Amino acid sequence: MACTIRRPFLRHKFISRLSGGLPVALSSGLVQTSPLSSRRRFSTSPNNLQGINFNDLKVQPRRLMETLHGTCSFGTGKRWGNANIETGMARLSLSDSDKQARDWFVETAKALGCTVTVDAMGNIFAVRPGRREGPATFAGSHLDTQPTGGRYDGILGVLSGIEMLKVLQDHQWETEFPVGVVNWTNEEGARFPLSMVSSGVWAEEVPLERAHNLQEVGGGTATMKYELERIGYLGSTPASYRSMPMAAHFELHIEQGPILETEQQKVGVVKGVQAYKWFTINVKGRDAHTGTTPLSSRADAMLLAARLITHSHRIATVHSALASTGILTLSPGSTNTIPGHVRFTLDVRAPSDATVEAMEADLKRDFAKLAACDDLDGSLANSTPGKPLDVAWRTDFVSPATNFHPDCIAAVRASAEAVTGSSSLVRDMTSGAGHDSVYASRRCPTSMIFVPSKNGVSHNPEEYTSPDDCAIGAEVLLQSVLRYDQLRADRKV
């Protein structure tokens, strides 16, 4: 899917602002001319980055929020309050509601003068031309949500990118190089169980065949490729950074944690993403009757699984890290039968790869001891030891620690301080969650922008970021993209 629309630059609107038909330099590095004047590049000297005047280039907060909440009609989820907007989202990737959101994105981007390209993973790239040819500087995130998600995770980043395009069109600004917005497919991994899979394919870190063959969770049989075809978003462009290169990638995102709100700060300058690994743990014991099997004769898979999960919390505490279980299944699933098999997930995260590796080693060692009925750290205190069980590990996903690009970080920091008016309202942060920016950073300069999450809540219908904070984030995103465009014009990057 591809379409090219000529830019709707209506320069005659600006004749009254011009003197003698000559160009007016309203902002360094951006060109705005009358139809009577010749095209001319304005000063983009290295010392002029701090002097950008963004007074005329402002996001419209009301328009941004109307767009955000309007598009949340595509896949509205669980209601949590009485107001019209007090609902969550249930827009699973490649669902019918996701198609609605995608169709809206494509139509809106085209109307804003963008070329729209869809690749073989359904990633949608909307590119607005610049004065010069070259890869675009992108704002990007995702429109898919968790099954019981909120209105801001991912969505804010994409729609702030659309707002960026609207602001540029409002003022007929021409950037030096193209700028664009990308919607990445299945970032959440909620329907097809591999998060950030499509940016991973774009980065050539995840094989296309593996991604296309991912089967939906929850008992369905559809694959990603089948659903891409079904909703009309299996693009003909190869899903690769070679086919769709990016000069840089900036992602605005809600923090999904409590730090900014607690510290009464407005913007997080994200310097990187912590390392994490996903595992599936299989515990095999023996089915038995609950009424006739003594405690000492049981090989209770559920009881051991509970001990393993509890112990993972202890190990995470020792390492100042995180360990979580989000999915647990057991069989046979009968009230009067001791479970003989349990499968659960284990998500291990820490700022450094070394800490994640150390945690994995400790957990594997200790899980084996617990399965053998060892009284590890008093885990069997005041209980009856049973029979030994088997524990098997499978590594499902590995995401090394990511460090973002210093030029992008600097652009975000300068923009954040300019927008908030105070460095005290801005802090450097490391993301605890994975984002498409992780894979984007493997192939182009990247950084992220965080804005506060109320009570640190995310992946929940009550996820909330105030309109003021959304607007601040969108303004920082706009300025970051334009500052980076200037750096490119100055050949500093």
C-alpha positions in Angstrom: 0.0 0.0 0.0 1.5 3.3 -1.1 0.2 6.7 -2.0 1.9 10.0 -2.7 0.1 13.3 -2.1 1.5 16.6 -3.2 2.3 18.9 -0.3 -0.5 21.5 0.3 1.9 24.4 0.9 -0.2 27.5 0.4 2.5 30.1 0.6 0.2 32.9 -0.7 -1.3 33.1 2.8 1.9 34.5 4.1 2.4 37.4 1.5 1.1 40.0 4.0 3.8 39.0 6.5 6.6 39.4 4.0 8.6 42.5 3.2 9.1 43.2 -0.5 8.4 39.6 -1.4 11.6 38.5 0.3 11.9 35.4 2.5 11.4 35.8 6.2 13.5 33.7 8.6 11.0 32.7 11.2 13.0 29.8 12.6 16.5 28.7 11.9 16.7 25.6 9.7 13.1 25.9 8.5 12.1 27.6 5.3 9.0 29.7 4.7 8.8 31.8 1.5 6.4 33.9 -0.5 5.5 32.7 -4.0 7.4 35.7 -5.4 10.7 34.8 -3.7 13.3 32.2 -4.6 13.8 29.3 -2.3 16.5 30.0 0.2 18.0 28.2 3.2 18.2 30.1 6.4 21.0 30.1 8.9 21.5 26.8 10.7 24.8 27.5 12.3 25.9 25.2 15.2 25.5 28.1 17.7 21.9 28.8 16.6 20.3 25.6 17.9 19.5 27.3 21.2 17.9 30.3 19.4 15.0 28.5 17.7 11.9 30.4 18.2 9.0 28.0 18.7 6.5 30.6 19.7 4.6 30.2 16.4 5.0 26.4 16.4 2.8 25.1 19.2 0.7 22.0 19.5 -3.0 22.6 20.1 -3.8 20.7 23.3 -7.5 20.6 22.7 -7.1 19.3 19.2 -4.6 16.7 20.4 -7.0 15.4 23.1 -10.0 15.4 20.8 -8.1 13.4 18.3 -6.9 10.9 21.0 -10.3 10.3 22.6 -12.0 10.4 19.2 -9.9 7.5 17.9 -10.4 5.6 21.1 -13.9 4.8 19.7 -12.0 2.2 17.7 -11.7 -0.7 20.3 -13.2 0.9 23.4 -12.7 -1.3 26.4 -13.8 -1.6 30.0 -15.6 1.3 31.6 -14.1 2.5 34.9 -15.9 5.8 35.5 -18.9 7.8 34.5 -17.4 10.3 32.0 -17.4 9.5 28.3 -13.7 9.2 28.2 -13.5 7.0 31.3 -13.1 3.7 29.6 -10.1 1.6 28.8 -9.1 0.1 25.4 -9.3 -3.4 24.0 -7.7 -2.8 20.5 -5.7 -6.0 20.0 -3.3 -6.0 17.1 -4.7 -6.8 13.6 -8.3 -7.0 15.0 -11.2 -5.2 13.3 -10.8 -2.3 15.6 -7.1 -2.1 14.9 -8.0 -2.0 11.2 -10.3 1.0 11.9 -7.5 2.8 13.7 -5.1 2.0 10.9 -7.5 3.2 8.2 -7.9 6.5 10.1 -4.2 6.9 10.5 -3.6 6.3 6.7 -6.4 8.7 5.6 -5.3 11.4 8.1 -1.6 11.2 7.0 -2.5 11.4 3.4 -4.6 14.4 4.0 -1.6 16.0 5.7 0.5 15.6 2.5 2.3 12.4 3.5 3.5 9.5 1.4 2.2 6.4 3.2 4.0 3.1 2.9 2.9 -0.3 4.5 5.5 -3.0 4.8 5.3 -6.8 5.1 4.6 -6.6 8.8 1.9 -4.0 8.5 4.1 -1.2 9.9 2.8 2.1 8.5 5.3 4.8 7.6 3.8 8.3 6.9 6.5 10.6 5.4 6.2 14.4 4.9 8.7 15.7 2.3 11.4 18.1 3.2 13.5 20.6 1.3 16.1 17.9 0.7 16.0 14.3 -0.1 16.9 11.7 2.5 15.5 9.3 5.1 12.9 10.9 7.4 13.3 11.7 11.0 10.4 9.8 12.6 8.1 10.1 15.6 6.8 6.6 16.3 4.9 4.3 18.6 2.0 1.9 18.4 -1.8 1.9 18.2 -2.5 -1.6 19.5 -3.3 -2.1 23.2 -3.6 -4.7 25.9 -6.9 -6.5 26.2 -7.7 -4.4 29.3 -5.4 -1.5 28.4 -5.7 2.3 28.7 -6.0 5.2 26.3 -2.4 6.5 26.4 0.1 3.6 26.1 1.5 3.9 22.6 -1.6 5.8 21.4 -0.3 9.1 22.7 3.0 8.7 20.9 1.4 8.1 17.5 -1.3 10.8 17.8 1.3 13.3 19.0 3.2 12.5 15.8 0.0 13.3 13.9 -0.3 16.5 15.8 3.3 17.3 14.8 2.3 17.0 11.2 -0.8 19.2 11.7 1.3 21.9 13.4 3.7 21.9 10.4 0.8 22.1 8.0 -0.9 24.9 10.0 2.2 27.1 9.6 3.3 25.8 6.2 6.7 24.9 7.6 9.1 23.1 5.4 11.7 21.0 7.2 15.2 20.6 5.7 14.7 16.8 5.5 11.6 14.7 5.5 9.9 14.0 8.8 7.4 11.3 9.5 5.3 9.2 11.8 5.4 5.4 12.1 2.8 3.0 13.6 4.5 -0.2 14.6 2.5 -3.5 14.5 1.9 -5.6 17.6 4.2 -3.8 20.0 2.2 -5.1 23.0 2.6 -8.8 22.1 -0.8 -9.3 23.7 -2.5 -11.1 20.8 0.6 -12.5 19.0 3.0 -13.5 21.8 6.2 -11.6 20.9 6.3 -8.0 21.9 7.9 -5.4 19.6 7.9 -8.1 16.9 7.4 -5.9 13.9 10.0 -3.3 14.7 12.2 -6.3 15.4 11.6 -7.6 11.8 12.3 -4.1 10.5 15.6 -4.1 12.4 16.3 -7.6 10.9 16.6 -9.0 14.5 13.5 -11.1 14.2 13.0 -13.4 11.1 10.0 -12.5 9.0 8.9 -16.1 8.8 8.9 -16.5 12.5 6.8 -13.3 12.9 4.4 -14.2 10.2 3.8 -17.6 11.7 3.1 -16.4 15.3 -0.3 -17.8 16.3 -2.7 -15.8 18.4 -3.1 -16.6 22.1 -6.4 -17.5 23.8 -7.2 -20.6 21.8 -7.5 -19.0 18.3 -5.7 -20.3 15.3 -5.0 -17.2 13.3 -1.4 -16.2 12.4 0.0 -12.8 12.0 0.3 -13.2 8.2 -3.3 -14.4 7.9 -4.6 -11.5 9.9 -2.4 -9.0 8.0 -4.0 -10.3 4.8 -7.5 -10.3 6.2 -7.5 -6.7 7.2 -5.6 -5.5 4.1 -2.3 -4.5 5.8 0.2 -7.1 4.4 2.2 -4.5 2.5 4.4 -5.2 -0.5 7.4 -3.2 0.8 9.9 -5.5 2.6 9.9 -5.1 6.4 13.5 -3.9 6.7 15.5 -0.8 7.6 17.1 -1.3 4.2 13.8 -0.7 2.4 12.5 2.0 4.8 15.5 3.7 6.4 15.0 6.1 9.3 17.4 9.0 10.0 16.3 9.0 13.6 13.4 7.7 15.8 11.8 9.7 18.7 9.1 8.1 20.8 6.8 9.9 23.2 5.4 7.5 25.8 3.7 7.6 29.2 6.1 6.6 31.9 4.0 3.6 33.1 5.5 4.1 36.5 5.3 6.5 39.5 8.6 8.4 39.5 7.7 11.6 37.5 4.4 12.0 39.4 6.1 11.3 42.8 8.9 13.7 42.1 6.5 16.4 40.7 8.4 16.5 37.4 7.1 16.8 33.9 9.4 15.1 31.4 11.7 12.1 31.5 14.6 12.1 29.1 15.0 8.5 28.4 18.6 7.4 28.0 18.0 3.7 27.5 16.0 0.6 28.3 16.8 -2.0 30.9 17.6 -5.6 30.0 15.1 -8.3 30.3 14.4 -12.0 29.6 11.2 -13.9 29.3 11.0 -17.6 30.3 8.4 -20.4 30.4 8.8 -22.7 33.4 7.3 -26.2 33.2 6.7 -28.0 36.5 5.9 -31.7 36.2 4.6 -33.7 39.2 1.9 -36.3 39.4 -1.9 -36.1 39.4 -3.5 -37.6 42.5 -6.7 -37.6 44.5 -6.9 -34.8 47.0 -8.7 -36.9 49.6 -6.6 -40.1 49.6 -3.1 -38.8 49.0 -1.1 -37.8 52.2 0.9 -34.6 52.0 4.2 -36.6 52.2 3.2 -38.6 49.2 2.3 -35.8 46.9 4.2 -34.4 43.9 2.1 -31.2 43.8 3.1 -29.1 40.8 1.0 -26.2 41.9 2.5 -26.0 45.4 6.0 -26.1 43.9 5.1 -23.5 41.3 3.9 -21.2 44.1 7.2 -21.6 46.0 9.2 -21.0 42.8 7.3 -17.8 42.0 7.7 -16.6 45.6 11.4 -17.3 45.5 11.8 -15.4 42.3 10.6 -12.3 44.2 13.3 -12.9 46.9 16.0 -13.2 44.2 14.9 -10.0 42.5 15.0 -8.2 45.8 18.6 -9.4 46.4 19.7 -8.1 43.0 17.6 -4.8 43.2 15.8 -6.1 40.1 12.4 -7.3 39.0 10.8 -10.7 38.5 7.1 -11.2 37.6 4.7 -14.0 36.6 1.9 -13.0 34.3 0.5 -16.3 33.0 0.0 -19.6 34.8 -1.8 -22.7 33.5 -2.3 -26.0 35.2 -3.8 -29.4 34.5 -5.9 -31.4 34.9 -7.9 -28.5 36.5 -10.2 -30.4 38.8 -11.2 -29.4 42.4 -10.4 -32.8 43.8 -7.3 -33.6 41.8 -3.8 -32.5 42.8 -2.3 -30.7 39.7 0.4 -32.8 38.0 1.5 -30.1 35.6 1.9 -26.3 35.8 3.3 -23.9 33.3 4.1 -20.3 34.1 5.9 -17.4 32.7 8.8 -15.5 34.3 9.8 -12.0 33.3 13.2 -10.9 34.7 14.4 -7.3 34.3 17.3 -5.2 35.5 19.3 -2.2 34.3 22.3 -4.3 33.2 22.7 -7.5 31.2 25.1 -8.8 33.9 22.4 -8.6 36.6 19.8 -10.4 34.4 22.4 -13.2 33.7 23.2 -13.4 37.4 19.5 -13.7 38.3 19.0 -16.4 35.8 21.8 -18.4 37.2 20.6 -18.0 40.8 17.1 -18.9 39.8 18.0 -22.0 37.9 20.2 -23.2 40.8 17.6 -22.6 43.4 14.6 -23.9 41.4 16.4 -27.2 41.1 16.9 -27.3 44.8 13.3 -26.5 45.6 12.1 -29.2 43.1 14.3 -31.7 45.0 12.4 -30.7 48.2 15.4 -29.0 49.8 14.5 -26.7 52.6 16.0 -23.6 50.9 16.1 -20.6 53.2 13.4 -22.2 55.4 10.9 -22.5 52.5 9.6 -25.8 54.0 9.2 -24.4 57.5 6.0 -25.6 59.2 5.1 -27.7 56.2 5.3 -31.3 55.1 7.9 -32.2 52.4 6.5 -34.1 49.4 8.0 -36.0 46.5 10.6 -34.5 44.1 9.4 -32.9 40.9 10.9 -31.9 37.6 11.4 -28.3 36.5 12.3 -27.4 32.9 13.2 -23.9 31.5 12.6 -22.4 28.1 13.9 -19.0 27.1 11.3 -17.2 25.0 12.7 -13.7 24.5 15.9 -11.8 25.3 16.2 -8.0 25.1 19.7 -6.7 26.1 20.1 -3.4 27.8 19.8 -0.5 25.3 21.6 2.8 25.4 20.1 5.5 23.2 22.0 7.9 21.0 23.6 11.0 22.7 22.5 13.3 19.9 18.8 12.3 20.3 19.1 12.4 24.0 20.5 15.9 23.8 17.7 17.0 21.5 15.1 15.7 23.9 16.7 17.3 26.9 17.0 20.7 25.2 13.4 20.5 24.1 12.2 19.4 27.5 13.9 22.2 29.3 12.7 24.7 26.7 9.1 23.6 27.0 8.9 23.3 30.8 11.1 26.4 31.4 13.1 24.6 34.1 15.6 21.9 34.2 14.2 21.0 37.7 11.1 19.7 35.9 13.1 17.3 33.8 15.0 14.2 34.8 17.1 11.5 33.0 15.5 8.1 33.1 15.9 4.5 32.1 12.8 2.7 30.8 11.7 -0.3 32.7 9.5 -1.5 29.8 10.5 -2.6 26.3 9.4 -0.3 23.5 9.8 -0.3 19.7 12.6 2.2 20.2 14.7 -0.7 21.4 14.8 -2.2 18.0 14.8 1.2 16.2 18.0 2.1 18.1 19.8 -0.9 16.6 19.5 0.8 13.1 19.2 4.5 13.7 19.8 7.2 16.4 16.9 7.0 18.9 15.6 8.4 22.1 12.3 8.5 24.1 10.3 11.1 26.0 8.3 10.1 29.1 5.4 12.0 30.6 3.8 11.2 34.0 1.3 8.4 34.6 -1.3 8.9 37.3 -0.4 6.7 40.3 2.1 4.9 38.0 -0.7 2.8 36.5 -0.5 1.3 33.0 -1.8 -1.8 31.2 -5.1 -1.0 33.0 -8.3 0.8 31.9 -7.7 3.5 34.5 -4.3 4.5 32.9 -4.3 8.3 32.8 -2.1 11.2 31.8 -3.5 14.7 32.2 -4.2 16.8 29.1 -1.5 19.3 30.2 1.1 16.6 30.4 0.1 15.1 27.1 0.5 18.5 25.5 3.9 19.1 27.1 5.0 15.7 25.8 3.7 16.4 22.3 5.5 19.8 22.3 8.8 18.2 23.4 8.3 15.6 20.6 7.8 18.3 18.0 10.8 20.3 19.1 13.0 17.2 19.3 12.3 16.2 15.7 12.9 19.8 14.5 16.1 20.1 16.5 17.4 16.9 15.0 16.4 18.1 11.6 18.6 21.1 12.1 21.5 19.0 13.3 21.2 17.1 10.0 21.1 20.3 8.0 24.3 21.4 9.8 25.8 18.0 9.0 26.4 17.5 12.7 24.8 14.0 12.6 
